[in-house]
Every structure is written in structure tokens, then in C-alpha cells.
Amino acid sequence: MYLIFRCDCGRVLYSKQGVATRKCVCGKTLKIKERRIFKKVNTREEATLAVQEMQDEIYGNTDFKLACEL
């Protein structure tokens, strides 16, 4: 089981259930028990997709582009 939650910086993260802390790319260490859980999914692949969908809802299109497409 994987838990989907957000950091204070706004980034959506996932962590395996039972893990005590998770470090965000912004550098903040988060205690999982203190976070609001948005979703629970069964596999890592589902967690990755859920994070991508939530990031897309929050920030718009988050797909990577080639330099020639910019």
C-alpha cells in the first residue's frame, strides 16, 4: 500500500505505508503520520500515476519537452 500526500512546498509525493519519514526534493523531511493523506493505492506504478495526475491538476501540463519543441 502506498500513500499519496503533499509537502509544504506543494509537491505531491508518495511513500510506502509504514515508512516514518520522507524527504522532499525541496530538502524538507516530512513525518508521514502528520501529513494529510490524499489517496491510497496498491502498487508503485499506481502511486506514480496518481502523483503525476495530481501534479497536473495543480500546476497544469507537466510533461517534459525536447529542447527543439520549446
PDB file of N, CA, C and O in Angstrom:
ATOM      1  N   MET A   1       0.842  -1.169   0.000  1.00  0.00           N
ATOM      2  CA  MET A   1       0.000   0.000   0.000  1.00  0.00           C
ATOM      3  C   MET A   1       0.896   1.244   0.000  1.00  0.00           C
ATOM      4  O   MET A   1       1.861   1.324   0.760  1.00  0.00           O
ATOM      5  N   TYR A   2       0.565   2.206  -0.855  1.00  0.00           N
ATOM      6  CA  TYR A   2       1.313   3.451  -0.968  1.00  0.00           C
ATOM      7  C   TYR A   2       0.406   4.626  -0.630  1.00  0.00           C
ATOM      8  O   TYR A   2      -0.775   4.623  -0.978  1.00  0.00           O
ATOM      9  N   LEU A   3       0.954   5.627   0.046  1.00  0.00           N
ATOM     10  CA  LEU A   3       0.210   6.795   0.472  1.00  0.00           C
ATOM     11  C   LEU A   3       0.633   8.004  -0.364  1.00  0.00           C
ATOM     12  O   LEU A   3       1.823   8.218  -0.594  1.00  0.00           O
ATOM     13  N   ILE A   4      -0.346   8.792  -0.818  1.00  0.00           N
ATOM     14  CA  ILE A   4      -0.086   9.990  -1.610  1.00  0.00           C
ATOM     15  C   ILE A   4      -0.354  11.203  -0.729  1.00  0.00           C
ATOM     16  O   ILE A   4      -1.427  11.309  -0.135  1.00  0.00           O
ATOM     17  N   PHE A   5       0.611  12.121  -0.638  1.00  0.00           N
ATOM     18  CA  PHE A   5       0.479  13.301   0.208  1.00  0.00           C
ATOM     19  C   PHE A   5       1.257  14.458  -0.408  1.00  0.00           C
ATOM     20  O   PHE A   5       1.954  14.285  -1.408  1.00  0.00           O
ATOM     21  N   ARG A   6       1.132  15.641   0.198  1.00  0.00           N
ATOM     22  CA  ARG A   6       1.825  16.818  -0.319  1.00  0.00           C
ATOM     23  C   ARG A   6       2.795  17.369   0.709  1.00  0.00           C
ATOM     24  O   ARG A   6       2.576  17.277   1.917  1.00  0.00           O
ATOM     25  N   CYS A   7       3.875  17.944   0.195  1.00  0.00           N
ATOM     26  CA  CYS A   7       4.846  18.661   1.016  1.00  0.00           C
ATOM     27  C   CYS A   7       4.332  20.087   1.216  1.00  0.00           C
ATOM     28  O   CYS A   7       3.406  20.513   0.525  1.00  0.00           O
ATOM     29  N   ASP A   8       4.914  20.814   2.138  1.00  0.00           N
ATOM     30  CA  ASP A   8       4.551  22.208   2.357  1.00  0.00           C
ATOM     31  C   ASP A   8       4.910  23.079   1.152  1.00  0.00           C
ATOM     32  O   ASP A   8       4.317  24.141   0.961  1.00  0.00           O
ATOM     33  N   CYS A   9       5.867  22.645   0.344  1.00  0.00           N
ATOM     34  CA  CYS A   9       6.259  23.402  -0.850  1.00  0.00           C
ATOM     35  C   CYS A   9       5.257  23.217  -1.983  1.00  0.00           C
ATOM     36  O   CYS A   9       5.294  23.955  -2.967  1.00  0.00           O
ATOM     37  N   GLY A  10       4.352  22.227  -1.854  1.00  0.00           N
ATOM     38  CA  GLY A  10       3.334  21.997  -2.859  1.00  0.00           C
ATOM     39  C   GLY A  10       3.539  20.748  -3.699  1.00  0.00           C
ATOM     40  O   GLY A  10       2.625  20.320  -4.403  1.00  0.00           O
ATOM     41  N   ARG A  11       4.713  20.165  -3.637  1.00  0.00           N
ATOM     42  CA  ARG A  11       4.983  18.967  -4.427  1.00  0.00           C
ATOM     43  C   ARG A  11       4.207  17.775  -3.879  1.00  0.00           C
ATOM     44  O   ARG A  11       4.089  17.598  -2.667  1.00  0.00           O
ATOM     45  N   VAL A  12       3.687  16.970  -4.780  1.00  0.00           N
ATOM     46  CA  VAL A  12       2.967  15.750  -4.400  1.00  0.00           C
ATOM     47  C   VAL A  12       3.980  14.613  -4.330  1.00  0.00           C
ATOM     48  O   VAL A  12       4.803  14.448  -5.230  1.00  0.00           O
ATOM     49  N   LEU A  13       3.914  13.832  -3.257  1.00  0.00           N
ATOM     50  CA  LEU A  13       4.854  12.734  -3.032  1.00  0.00           C
ATOM     51  C   LEU A  13       4.095  11.458  -2.698  1.00  0.00           C
ATOM     52  O   LEU A  13       2.907  11.492  -2.374  1.00  0.00           O
ATOM     53  N   TYR A  14       4.797  10.335  -2.782  1.00  0.00           N
ATOM     54  CA  TYR A  14       4.229   9.075  -2.308  1.00  0.00           C
ATOM     55  C   TYR A  14       5.250   8.354  -1.455  1.00  0.00           C
ATOM     56  O   TYR A  14       6.457   8.558  -1.582  1.00  0.00           O
ATOM     57  N   SER A  15       4.735   7.506  -0.584  1.00  0.00           N
ATOM     58  CA  SER A  15       5.589   6.733   0.295  1.00  0.00           C
ATOM     59  C   SER A  15       4.905   5.414   0.593  1.00  0.00           C
ATOM     60  O   SER A  15       3.677   5.335   0.626  1.00  0.00           O
ATOM     61  N   LYS A  16       5.687   4.397   0.806  1.00  0.00           N
ATOM     62  CA  LYS A  16       5.136   3.104   1.172  1.00  0.00           C
ATOM     63  C   LYS A  16       4.576   3.183   2.589  1.00  0.00           C
ATOM     64  O   LYS A  16       5.168   3.813   3.465  1.00  0.00           O
ATOM     65  N   GLN A  17       3.443   2.546   2.803  1.00  0.00           N
ATOM     66  CA  GLN A  17       2.817   2.558   4.123  1.00  0.00           C
ATOM     67  C   GLN A  17       3.756   1.918   5.134  1.00  0.00           C
ATOM     68  O   GLN A  17       4.361   0.883   4.855  1.00  0.00           O
ATOM     69  N   GLY A  18       3.879   2.525   6.298  1.00  0.00           N
ATOM     70  CA  GLY A  18       4.758   2.016   7.337  1.00  0.00           C
ATOM     71  C   GLY A  18       6.068   2.769   7.438  1.00  0.00           C
ATOM     72  O   GLY A  18       6.788   2.628   8.427  1.00  0.00           O
ATOM     73  N   VAL A  19       6.390   3.567   6.429  1.00  0.00           N
ATOM     74  CA  VAL A  19       7.606   4.373   6.459  1.00  0.00           C
ATOM     75  C   VAL A  19       7.342   5.592   7.341  1.00  0.00           C
ATOM     76  O   VAL A  19       6.274   6.197   7.254  1.00  0.00           O
ATOM     77  N   ALA A  20       8.299   5.956   8.185  1.00  0.00           N
ATOM     78  CA  ALA A  20       8.087   7.044   9.142  1.00  0.00           C
ATOM     79  C   ALA A  20       8.299   8.417   8.525  1.00  0.00           C
ATOM     80  O   ALA A  20       7.516   9.331   8.783  1.00  0.00           O
ATOM     81  N   THR A  21       9.349   8.584   7.707  1.00  0.00           N
ATOM     82  CA  THR A  21       9.660   9.896   7.140  1.00  0.00           C
ATOM     83  C   THR A  21       9.952   9.786   5.650  1.00  0.00           C
ATOM     84  O   THR A  21      10.280   8.717   5.137  1.00  0.00           O
ATOM     85  N   ARG A  22       9.821  10.929   4.969  1.00  0.00           N
ATOM     86  CA  ARG A  22      10.124  11.013   3.530  1.00  0.00           C
ATOM     87  C   ARG A  22      10.734  12.374   3.298  1.00  0.00           C
ATOM     88  O   ARG A  22      10.254  13.368   3.844  1.00  0.00           O
ATOM     89  N   LYS A  23      11.784  12.442   2.496  1.00  0.00           N
ATOM     90  CA  LYS A  23      12.438  13.705   2.208  1.00  0.00           C
ATOM     91  C   LYS A  23      11.993  14.212   0.844  1.00  0.00           C
ATOM     92  O   LYS A  23      12.052  13.483  -0.147  1.00  0.00           O
ATOM     93  N   CYS A  24      11.551  15.454   0.797  1.00  0.00           N
ATOM     94  CA  CYS A  24      11.118  16.094  -0.445  1.00  0.00           C
ATOM     95  C   CYS A  24      12.344  16.624  -1.178  1.00  0.00           C
ATOM     96  O   CYS A  24      13.411  16.779  -0.584  1.00  0.00           O
ATOM     97  N   VAL A  25      12.188  16.899  -2.463  1.00  0.00           N
ATOM     98  CA  VAL A  25      13.297  17.463  -3.237  1.00  0.00           C
ATOM     99  C   VAL A  25      13.638  18.881  -2.793  1.00  0.00           C
ATOM    100  O   VAL A  25      14.730  19.371  -3.078  1.00  0.00           O
ATOM    101  N   CYS A  26      12.703  19.553  -2.088  1.00  0.00           N
ATOM    102  CA  CYS A  26      12.985  20.898  -1.576  1.00  0.00           C
ATOM    103  C   CYS A  26      13.915  20.849  -0.371  1.00  0.00           C
ATOM    104  O   CYS A  26      14.433  21.880   0.057  1.00  0.00           O
ATOM    105  N   GLY A  27      14.130  19.639   0.184  1.00  0.00           N
ATOM    106  CA  GLY A  27      15.042  19.471   1.307  1.00  0.00           C
ATOM    107  C   GLY A  27      14.356  19.241   2.641  1.00  0.00           C
ATOM    108  O   GLY A  27      15.024  18.917   3.622  1.00  0.00           O
ATOM    109  N   LYS A  28      13.059  19.395   2.704  1.00  0.00           N
ATOM    110  CA  LYS A  28      12.334  19.225   3.955  1.00  0.00           C
ATOM    111  C   LYS A  28      12.076  17.746   4.221  1.00  0.00           C
ATOM    112  O   LYS A  28      11.694  17.005   3.315  1.00  0.00           O
ATOM    113  N   THR A  29      12.286  17.318   5.468  1.00  0.00           N
ATOM    114  CA  THR A  29      11.980  15.958   5.882  1.00  0.00           C
ATOM    115  C   THR A  29      10.592  15.963   6.503  1.00  0.00           C
ATOM    116  O   THR A  29      10.315  16.718   7.435  1.00  0.00           O
ATOM    117  N   LEU A  30       9.722  15.110   5.972  1.00  0.00           N
ATOM    118  CA  LEU A  30       8.326  15.086   6.380  1.00  0.00           C
ATOM    119  C   LEU A  30       8.031  13.838   7.199  1.00  0.00           C
ATOM    120  O   LEU A  30       8.480  12.744   6.858  1.00  0.00           O
ATOM    121  N   LYS A  31       7.282  14.003   8.271  1.00  0.00           N
ATOM    122  CA  LYS A  31       6.798  12.861   9.047  1.00  0.00           C
ATOM    123  C   LYS A  31       5.466  12.454   8.435  1.00  0.00           C
ATOM    124  O   LYS A  31       4.521  13.242   8.410  1.00  0.00           O
ATOM    125  N   ILE A  32       5.392  11.234   7.947  1.00  0.00           N
ATOM    126  CA  ILE A  32       4.226  10.758   7.205  1.00  0.00           C
ATOM    127  C   ILE A  32       2.965  10.781   8.075  1.00  0.00           C
ATOM    128  O   ILE A  32       1.891  11.125   7.580  1.00  0.00           O
ATOM    129  N   LYS A  33       3.071  10.428   9.341  1.00  0.00           N
ATOM    130  CA  LYS A  33       1.902  10.386  10.217  1.00  0.00           C
ATOM    131  C   LYS A  33       1.253  11.760  10.377  1.00  0.00           C
ATOM    132  O   LYS A  33       0.056  11.842  10.656  1.00  0.00           O
ATOM    133  N   GLU A  34       2.013  12.832  10.206  1.00  0.00           N
ATOM    134  CA  GLU A  34       1.494  14.185  10.385  1.00  0.00           C
ATOM    135  C   GLU A  34       0.915  14.774   9.104  1.00  0.00           C
ATOM    136  O   GLU A  34       0.342  15.863   9.135  1.00  0.00           O
ATOM    137  N   ARG A  35       1.053  14.080   7.987  1.00  0.00           N
ATOM    138  CA  ARG A  35       0.587  14.597   6.698  1.00  0.00           C
ATOM    139  C   ARG A  35      -0.847  14.178   6.426  1.00  0.00           C
ATOM    140  O   ARG A  35      -1.307  13.147   6.917  1.00  0.00           O
ATOM    141  N   ARG A  36      -1.546  14.978   5.646  1.00  0.00           N
ATOM    142  CA  ARG A  36      -2.891  14.622   5.187  1.00  0.00           C
ATOM    143  C   ARG A  36      -2.736  13.680   3.994  1.00  0.00           C
ATOM    144  O   ARG A  36      -2.065  14.020   3.019  1.00  0.00           O
ATOM    145  N   ILE A  37      -3.343  12.517   4.066  1.00  0.00           N
ATOM    146  CA  ILE A  37      -3.243  11.518   3.005  1.00  0.00           C
ATOM    147  C   ILE A  37      -4.370  11.765   2.003  1.00  0.00           C
ATOM    148  O   ILE A  37      -5.546  11.754   2.366  1.00  0.00           O
ATOM    149  N   PHE A  38      -4.001  11.987   0.736  1.00  0.00           N
ATOM    150  CA  PHE A  38      -4.982  12.258  -0.304  1.00  0.00           C
ATOM    151  C   PHE A  38      -5.501  10.984  -0.951  1.00  0.00           C
ATOM    152  O   PHE A  38      -6.687  10.887  -1.267  1.00  0.00           O
ATOM    153  N   LYS A  39      -4.631  10.014  -1.150  1.00  0.00           N
ATOM    154  CA  LYS A  39      -5.025   8.753  -1.777  1.00  0.00           C
ATOM    155  C   LYS A  39      -4.217   7.613  -1.189  1.00  0.00           C
ATOM    156  O   LYS A  39      -3.141   7.804  -0.622  1.00  0.00           O
ATOM    157  N   LYS A  40      -4.779   6.412  -1.344  1.00  0.00           N
ATOM    158  CA  LYS A  40      -4.064   5.181  -1.025  1.00  0.00           C
ATOM    159  C   LYS A  40      -4.188   4.281  -2.242  1.00  0.00           C
ATOM    160  O   LYS A  40      -5.287   4.058  -2.750  1.00  0.00           O
ATOM    161  N   VAL A  41      -3.053   3.762  -2.708  1.00  0.00           N
ATOM    162  CA  VAL A  41      -3.044   2.876  -3.870  1.00  0.00           C
ATOM    163  C   VAL A  41      -2.233   1.629  -3.536  1.00  0.00           C
ATOM    164  O   VAL A  41      -1.482   1.604  -2.561  1.00  0.00           O
ATOM    165  N   ASN A  42      -2.394   0.611  -4.349  1.00  0.00           N
ATOM    166  CA  ASN A  42      -1.774  -0.679  -4.038  1.00  0.00           C
ATOM    167  C   ASN A  42      -0.358  -0.846  -4.576  1.00  0.00           C
ATOM    168  O   ASN A  42       0.482  -1.439  -3.900  1.00  0.00           O
ATOM    169  N   THR A  43      -0.068  -0.341  -5.772  1.00  0.00           N
ATOM    170  CA  THR A  43       1.241  -0.587  -6.371  1.00  0.00           C
ATOM    171  C   THR A  43       2.015   0.706  -6.564  1.00  0.00           C
ATOM    172  O   THR A  43       1.450   1.799  -6.533  1.00  0.00           O
ATOM    173  N   ARG A  44       3.311   0.563  -6.761  1.00  0.00           N
ATOM    174  CA  ARG A  44       4.174   1.718  -7.001  1.00  0.00           C
ATOM    175  C   ARG A  44       3.820   2.404  -8.311  1.00  0.00           C
ATOM    176  O   ARG A  44       3.894   3.629  -8.411  1.00  0.00           O
ATOM    177  N   GLU A  45       3.435   1.624  -9.316  1.00  0.00           N
ATOM    178  CA  GLU A  45       3.052   2.192 -10.614  1.00  0.00           C
ATOM    179  C   GLU A  45       1.802   3.067 -10.471  1.00  0.00           C
ATOM    180  O   GLU A  45       1.727   4.151 -11.051  1.00  0.00           O
ATOM    181  N   GLU A  46       0.821   2.588  -9.696  1.00  0.00           N
ATOM    182  CA  GLU A  46      -0.386   3.377  -9.446  1.00  0.00           C
ATOM    183  C   GLU A  46      -0.045   4.654  -8.672  1.00  0.00           C
ATOM    184  O   GLU A  46      -0.634   5.706  -8.921  1.00  0.00           O
ATOM    185  N   ALA A  47       0.898   4.563  -7.740  1.00  0.00           N
ATOM    186  CA  ALA A  47       1.315   5.731  -6.966  1.00  0.00           C
ATOM    187  C   ALA A  47       1.971   6.763  -7.878  1.00  0.00           C
ATOM    188  O   ALA A  47       1.716   7.961  -7.750  1.00  0.00           O
ATOM    189  N   THR A  48       2.808   6.302  -8.789  1.00  0.00           N
ATOM    190  CA  THR A  48       3.467   7.211  -9.725  1.00  0.00           C
ATOM    191  C   THR A  48       2.441   7.924 -10.595  1.00  0.00           C
ATOM    192  O   THR A  48       2.529   9.136 -10.790  1.00  0.00           O
ATOM    193  N   LEU A  49       1.481   7.189 -11.112  1.00  0.00           N
ATOM    194  CA  LEU A  49       0.438   7.795 -11.940  1.00  0.00           C
ATOM    195  C   LEU A  49      -0.418   8.775 -11.136  1.00  0.00           C
ATOM    196  O   LEU A  49      -0.778   9.839 -11.641  1.00  0.00           O
ATOM    197  N   ALA A  50      -0.745   8.430  -9.898  1.00  0.00           N
ATOM    198  CA  ALA A  50      -1.551   9.311  -9.055  1.00  0.00           C
ATOM    199  C   ALA A  50      -0.816  10.622  -8.776  1.00  0.00           C
ATOM    200  O   ALA A  50      -1.422  11.693  -8.792  1.00  0.00           O
ATOM    201  N   VAL A  51       0.486  10.535  -8.522  1.00  0.00           N
ATOM    202  CA  VAL A  51       1.289  11.742  -8.288  1.00  0.00           C
ATOM    203  C   VAL A  51       1.320  12.601  -9.550  1.00  0.00           C
ATOM    204  O   VAL A  51       1.158  13.819  -9.471  1.00  0.00           O
ATOM    205  N   GLN A  52       1.526  11.981 -10.707  1.00  0.00           N
ATOM    206  CA  GLN A  52       1.557  12.732 -11.967  1.00  0.00           C
ATOM    207  C   GLN A  52       0.221  13.416 -12.231  1.00  0.00           C
ATOM    208  O   GLN A  52       0.193  14.568 -12.664  1.00  0.00           O
ATOM    209  N   GLU A  53      -0.884  12.722 -11.976  1.00  0.00           N
ATOM    210  CA  GLU A  53      -2.208  13.305 -12.196  1.00  0.00           C
ATOM    211  C   GLU A  53      -2.463  14.480 -11.256  1.00  0.00           C
ATOM    212  O   GLU A  53      -2.998  15.507 -11.673  1.00  0.00           O
ATOM    213  N   MET A  54      -2.080  14.332  -9.990  1.00  0.00           N
ATOM    214  CA  MET A  54      -2.288  15.423  -9.033  1.00  0.00           C
ATOM    215  C   MET A  54      -1.415  16.624  -9.367  1.00  0.00           C
ATOM    216  O   MET A  54      -1.868  17.764  -9.266  1.00  0.00           O
ATOM    217  N   GLN A  55      -0.162  16.382  -9.767  1.00  0.00           N
ATOM    218  CA  GLN A  55       0.724  17.480 -10.161  1.00  0.00           C
ATOM    219  C   GLN A  55       0.155  18.203 -11.382  1.00  0.00           C
ATOM    220  O   GLN A  55       0.237  19.427 -11.485  1.00  0.00           O
ATOM    221  N   ASP A  56      -0.422  17.431 -12.303  1.00  0.00           N
ATOM    222  CA  ASP A  56      -1.011  18.015 -13.499  1.00  0.00           C
ATOM    223  C   ASP A  56      -2.224  18.870 -13.148  1.00  0.00           C
ATOM    224  O   ASP A  56      -2.416  19.934 -13.735  1.00  0.00           O
ATOM    225  N   GLU A  57      -3.049  18.420 -12.197  1.00  0.00           N
ATOM    226  CA  GLU A  57      -4.209  19.198 -11.751  1.00  0.00           C
ATOM    227  C   GLU A  57      -3.778  20.505 -11.098  1.00  0.00           C
ATOM    228  O   GLU A  57      -4.410  21.541 -11.300  1.00  0.00           O
ATOM    229  N   ILE A  58      -2.711  20.458 -10.324  1.00  0.00           N
ATOM    230  CA  ILE A  58      -2.266  21.631  -9.570  1.00  0.00           C
ATOM    231  C   ILE A  58      -1.528  22.628 -10.463  1.00  0.00           C
ATOM    232  O   ILE A  58      -1.820  23.823 -10.430  1.00  0.00           O
ATOM    233  N   TYR A  59      -0.578  22.146 -11.258  1.00  0.00           N
ATOM    234  CA  TYR A  59       0.314  23.028 -11.997  1.00  0.00           C
ATOM    235  C   TYR A  59       0.070  23.062 -13.494  1.00  0.00           C
ATOM    236  O   TYR A  59       0.772  23.782 -14.205  1.00  0.00           O
ATOM    237  N   GLY A  60      -0.880  22.325 -13.988  1.00  0.00           N
ATOM    238  CA  GLY A  60      -1.114  22.282 -15.428  1.00  0.00           C
ATOM    239  C   GLY A  60      -0.256  21.222 -16.073  1.00  0.00           C
ATOM    240  O   GLY A  60       0.182  20.285 -15.406  1.00  0.00           O
ATOM    241  N   ASN A  61      -0.012  21.355 -17.352  1.00  0.00           N
ATOM    242  CA  ASN A  61       0.729  20.350 -18.117  1.00  0.00           C
ATOM    243  C   ASN A  61       2.156  20.240 -17.603  1.00  0.00           C
ATOM    244  O   ASN A  61       2.920  21.202 -17.682  1.00  0.00           O
ATOM    245  N   THR A  62       2.521  19.077 -17.080  1.00  0.00           N
ATOM    246  CA  THR A  62       3.851  18.868 -16.515  1.00  0.00           C
ATOM    247  C   THR A  62       4.693  17.924 -17.355  1.00  0.00           C
ATOM    248  O   THR A  62       5.710  17.416 -16.882  1.00  0.00           O
ATOM    249  N   ASP A  63       4.282  17.679 -18.611  1.00  0.00           N
ATOM    250  CA  ASP A  63       5.046  16.791 -19.480  1.00  0.00           C
ATOM    251  C   ASP A  63       6.383  17.421 -19.835  1.00  0.00           C
ATOM    252  O   ASP A  63       6.490  18.641 -19.963  1.00  0.00           O
ATOM    253  N   PHE A  64       7.394  16.588 -19.993  1.00  0.00           N
ATOM    254  CA  PHE A  64       8.693  17.069 -20.418  1.00  0.00           C
ATOM    255  C   PHE A  64       8.673  17.322 -21.917  1.00  0.00           C
ATOM    256  O   PHE A  64       7.980  16.630 -22.663  1.00  0.00           O
ATOM    257  N   LYS A  65       9.431  18.307 -22.349  1.00  0.00           N
ATOM    258  CA  LYS A  65       9.534  18.635 -23.762  1.00  0.00           C
ATOM    259  C   LYS A  65      10.989  18.594 -24.195  1.00  0.00           C
ATOM    260  O   LYS A  65      11.898  18.829 -23.398  1.00  0.00           O
ATOM    261  N   LEU A  66      11.193  18.295 -25.460  1.00  0.00           N
ATOM    262  CA  LEU A  66      12.534  18.363 -26.028  1.00  0.00           C
ATOM    263  C   LEU A  66      12.907  19.828 -26.212  1.00  0.00           C
ATOM    264  O   LEU A  66      12.035  20.689 -26.330  1.00  0.00           O
ATOM    265  N   ALA A  67      14.197  20.103 -26.235  1.00  0.00           N
ATOM    266  CA  ALA A  67      14.662  21.484 -26.383  1.00  0.00           C
ATOM    267  C   ALA A  67      14.175  22.079 -27.712  1.00  0.00           C
ATOM    268  O   ALA A  67      13.887  23.274 -27.781  1.00  0.00           O
ATOM    269  N   CYS A  68      14.081  21.261 -28.761  1.00  0.00           N
ATOM    270  CA  CYS A  68      13.648  21.766 -30.055  1.00  0.00           C
ATOM    271  C   CYS A  68      12.149  22.116 -30.072  1.00  0.00           C
ATOM    272  O   CYS A  68      11.693  22.819 -30.974  1.00  0.00           O
ATOM    273  N   GLU A  69      11.387  21.633 -29.087  1.00  0.00           N
ATOM    274  CA  GLU A  69       9.959  21.927 -29.012  1.00  0.00           C
ATOM    275  C   GLU A  69       9.652  23.205 -28.244  1.00  0.00           C
ATOM    276  O   GLU A  69       8.515  23.677 -28.260  1.00  0.00           O
ATOM    277  N   LEU A  70      10.644  23.767 -27.576  1.00  0.00           N
ATOM    278  CA  LEU A  70      10.431  24.996 -26.784  1.00  0.00           C
ATOM    279  C   LEU A  70      10.346  26.225 -27.656  1.00  0.00           C
ATOM    280  O   LEU A  70      10.170  27.332 -27.147  1.00  0.00           O
TER     281      LEU A  70
END
